[in-house]
């Protein structure tokens, strides 16, 4: 049993040191690598605590998916020189450190004076082995008592996917393609130099756009579909910022 | 030192959580703050799984699984927000985002 404690302590120390590396590293990439260390060590600790399935999930979801996503975003985002790298805001730093120390003291006191012991559950190691293993036991618990939360989680994941799609939409959108096509159709019906020019009052045009009469001798952009538009802004096609 | 007790993983969990909290309080890079939030979620998972181990229960592991699922959803939305932020403001400094205050 003592070997178990030794292994647990080693893993814990490495996990905590790597967590400190996340906070203290200047380069966000180094933070991400430290975080990967922490996650892998925590997965090993989950194995010690008889949660084999969650250890695998930890590796796959956290280290495999979330951290890779974070690294991608670090590559995509422009990393400017943040003032914290030059020792700015010492008050914030000291305050955060003090809050952490106070909180650590409080939690340590709570842990050391802990007396409440709940009712021991039915899943002893023998019982888990009789059910067929950790995955089977966890599945029995999940799909007997937690069916509604699982479905709610599925909905949350779906909503998060849609939300990510909405957030990742391009910023500059040429929205009124359909509107521009409509306006072009109207104005092409009356070629230039055909007697008196009329100014069309198109109600859906936003303020500030020029109609044909005000456009002067600018060349016409002939387009039948939205794909044929050139860089030249046509009437009604305005860029929204 | 002879047997694994709840104090072991409780102290580990507390240490990880507080390190993550200090990171959130002191750092200014949005991405590092995001990673510290993930760290805090993992600390909570350690507590859940440790108590499940102590009490011979599977409920703690079930809750840890839910926490992991929600963390995945949160990371997707959070990284989307960070991308939108960097595209609009060209910054990852959390102090540059103070529209609600002004």
Interface residues (C-beta under 8 A of the other chain):
Chain A: X1 X2 X4 X5 X8 X9 X12 X15 X16 X19 X20 X22 X23 X28 X31 X32 X35 X38 X39 X42 X45 X46 X48 X49 X50 X51 X53 X54 X57 X58 X61 X62 X65 X66 X69 X70 X73 X74 X76 X77 X78 X79 X80 X82 X83 X84 X89 X92 X93 X95 X96 X97 X99 X100 X103 X104 X107 X108 X111 X112 X114 X118 X119 X120 X121 X122 X123 X124 X125 X127 X134 X137 X138 X140 X141 X142 X146 X149 X153 X156 X157 X159 X160 X161 X163 X164 X167 X168 X171
Chain B: X1 X2 X3 X4 X6 X7 X8 X9 X10 X11 X12 X14 X15 X16 X17 X18 X19 X20 X21 X22 X23 X25 X26 X27 X28 X29 X31 X32 X34 X35 X36 X38 X39 X42 X45 X46 X49 X50 X52 X53 X55 X56 X57 X58 X59 X61 X62 X64 X65 X66 X68 X69 X70 X71 X72 X73 X74 X75 X76 X77 X79 X80 X81 X82 X83 X84 X86 X87 X88 X90 X91 X92 X93
